[in-house]
Amino acid sequence: MENVIVIGAGLAGCEAAWAIANEGIKVTLYDMKPDKKSPAHHKDGICELVCSNSLKADRPESAAGLLKMEMEVLGSLLVPCARKTAVAAGGALAVDRNLFSAEVEKKIRNHENINFVENSEITDIPDGNVIIATGPLTSDGLSEKIEKISSGRLSFFDAAAPVVSYESIDQTKVFAASRYGRGEADYINCPMEKDEYLNFYNELISAEKAPLKEIDKQSFRVYEGCMPIEVLASRGVDTMRFGPLKPVGLTNPHTGKRPYAVIQLRRENAEGTMWNLVGFQTNLKFGEQKRVFSLIPGLENADFVRYGVMHRNFFINSPKLLDADYSLRENKNIYFAGQMTGVEGYMESAASGLLAGINMARKIKGKTPYILPIDTMTGALANYISSSESADFQPMGANMGILPSLPERIKDKKMKYAAYTERAMNSLKKYLEENK
C-alpha cells in the first residue's frame, strides 16, 4: 500500500504517523532534529515538551480531561505514554519530560510500518500523501512553501483577545447593537460610565505583564499593528475611548444615553457560545486579565475560555484553507496537523494529529473521513479551525465553551461539565459505531 510522508516528529506528527501505521499503511516520518532545532527546542528527542511538563487536567469533568478520554477511544499513542511516564501533579497529568520523549520514540522506532528519518529538514512539500506537522516555529524554507499553497494566509504572531462564554455574561448590564443601527445587532456592548472607565483604566495600566521570550522580544515591533490594549491605554487616558472603546453611534437602552465608553464583544463561533473582546489583544498575565477585565460591566463573573496572548506562533488561516478532517481543500493529498492549524496546547495538537492520521488512512482506503460530532471536544476543535466565523482567526484550546450548549441549564459548574463529558463520550461512541 502507498507510503505516507509525515513532516515533523512533535506531538501531532507522532500521533498522525501512529494512526496511519496502525492501519497497515507505510509511513515515513521526517524530523530535522537532533542536528537542527527550532529556537524553542533544546533536547535531541522527539515529542519534546518545551514550556511545561503538564498536559493539563485529567479530571473527566474538565475540557482537558474530556479530550484525553476521546483520544484514548480513538487510539492515541501519546495519552498512554503520558500515563506511563506520569509524575505526581494533583488533578493534572504531568510527565517526566525525558521519559515521555523516550517512551514515544521507542514506540515510533519499533513500529514495523514507520520509517523514522532524523536529521532531515524538509524544505519543500513532497508529492503524494503528506501530513505537515512542523509546529509553530516551522523553519523558513518550509514556511515559504506553505505560504505559496495557502495563498499567503499565514500568521507569524498570536495577537489574540480574550474570549468569554456567552452564558457567563450578565445580560442585565449589556445590550446588543451595531453602531448607528447598521445591519443586525451583531455586537454585545458593555457600557461604562466615567467613574467605571477611569477605575478600569487605572487598573489596566498598572496591571502586571507577562514576560516576553527572547524570540518575541526580537520581533516585538510587529505588534505595533495589533497593539496590546494596555500599551494603547498607557498613551493617554482617553486613547481607548478614541479606539476600541469609542461609544459613538451607540445608545444604552437602559439609560437612553450614549455611554462614556463601550467594550464590544463579537461572536467567536457560529453557535454563539463564545464571544471575544474586540480590540483587547493583550500581554497581561492570565490572572491579571481575569482581575482587570472582570471590572467591565457585564463581565464581573465571566468565564474566560481563552485568555489573550501575544507571542510568535506560525499558523495558517485554517477556516479559509482546511476541512474538518484537516485536509487542504484545494489538494486532498495534503493534510495539516498541530498548532499550525490553530489548535492551542499540547494535547490539542496531538488530537489534531491523531484525527489527521486517521483521516489520511481512511482516504487511502477509499473510506469517508471522520467528521466527528461537534458536541465532542475533538470534533469541536476540528469544527473551529475549519469554520470559525471570527474576522481575525486565532488559535483555540480545549474548553467547554467551544461545545454546543446543553439542552438544560445546570448551575453547578462541576455537574454541568460532567454533563458535557457524558454527552460527548456517548456521542463519540455512537458515531464510531455507526461509521466503522
Order of alpha helices (4+ residues) and beta strands (2+ residues): beta-alpha-beta-beta-alpha-alpha-beta-beta-alpha-beta-beta-alpha-beta-beta-beta-beta-alpha-alpha-alpha-beta-beta-alpha-beta-beta-alpha-beta-beta-alpha-alpha-alpha
